[in-house]
Amino acid sequence: MSYGAAKAALEHFTLSSAAELGPHGVTANLVHPPVTDTGWGTDEVRAHVAASSALFTVAQPEEVARVVAFLASTAARSVTGNTVRMR
């Protein structure tokens, strides 16, 4: 329950930050990555993700990093107040 509450709080914080910081040229976005292969995932976790009907994948760290790098770049200067849910 606290995990879900924390995620909701982050989404609202991101929206508030985007509204408050936007006039100063600062963007605020949130990335929810999927299970990421950082060494902690077990074969059981990978099997669960593979069996998912929600099109979830096990991402490589580089995939998540590319999304974050885009959001931090000038190419995304008009992208703010968003939550990117990677699958």
C-alpha positions in Angstrom: 0.0 0.0 0.0 2.8 2.5 0.9 4.5 1.7 -2.5 1.4 2.8 -4.4 1.0 5.9 -2.2 4.6 6.8 -2.8 4.2 6.5 -6.6 1.0 8.7 -6.5 2.9 11.3 -4.4 5.7 11.4 -7.0 3.2 11.9 -9.8 1.5 14.8 -8.0 4.9 16.3 -7.0 5.9 16.1 -10.7 2.8 18.0 -11.8 3.2 20.6 -9.1 6.9 21.0 -9.9 6.1 21.4 -13.6 3.6 24.1 -12.9 5.8 26.0 -10.5 9.1 25.7 -12.3 7.8 26.0 -15.9 7.9 29.8 -15.9 11.6 29.5 -15.1 12.3 27.2 -18.1 12.6 24.1 -15.9 10.8 20.9 -16.9 9.7 18.2 -14.6 8.8 14.6 -15.7 8.7 11.2 -14.1 9.8 7.9 -15.5 8.3 4.6 -14.3 10.6 2.0 -15.8 9.6 -1.7 -16.1 11.5 -4.4 -14.4 15.1 -3.5 -15.3 17.9 -6.0 -15.7 20.2 -4.6 -13.1 21.3 -7.9 -11.6 18.6 -8.1 -8.8 16.0 -9.9 -10.9 15.6 -13.6 -10.5 14.6 -16.2 -13.1 11.2 -16.2 -11.3 10.8 -12.5 -11.9 11.7 -12.9 -15.6 9.3 -15.7 -16.0 6.5 -13.7 -14.4 7.2 -10.8 -16.7 7.3 -13.0 -19.8 3.9 -14.5 -18.8 2.3 -11.1 -18.4 -0.5 -10.2 -20.7 0.1 -6.5 -20.2 3.1 -6.4 -22.6 5.6 -5.9 -19.9 9.2 -6.5 -20.7 12.5 -6.7 -18.8 14.3 -3.6 -19.9 18.0 -3.1 -20.2 19.4 -0.2 -18.2 20.4 1.5 -21.4 16.8 1.6 -22.5 15.7 3.5 -19.4 18.7 5.8 -19.6 17.8 6.8 -23.2 14.3 7.9 -22.1 15.8 9.9 -19.2 18.5 11.4 -21.5 15.8 12.5 -23.9 13.8 14.2 -21.2 16.9 16.0 -19.9 17.8 17.2 -23.4 16.8 20.4 -25.2 14.9 18.3 -27.6 12.3 17.8 -24.8 12.2 21.4 -23.7 8.4 21.5 -24.2 7.7 18.1 -22.5 6.8 18.7 -18.8 4.4 17.4 -16.2 4.3 13.9 -17.7 4.7 10.4 -16.4 6.4 8.1 -18.9 5.3 4.5 -18.2 7.7 2.2 -19.9 6.5 -1.3 -20.7 
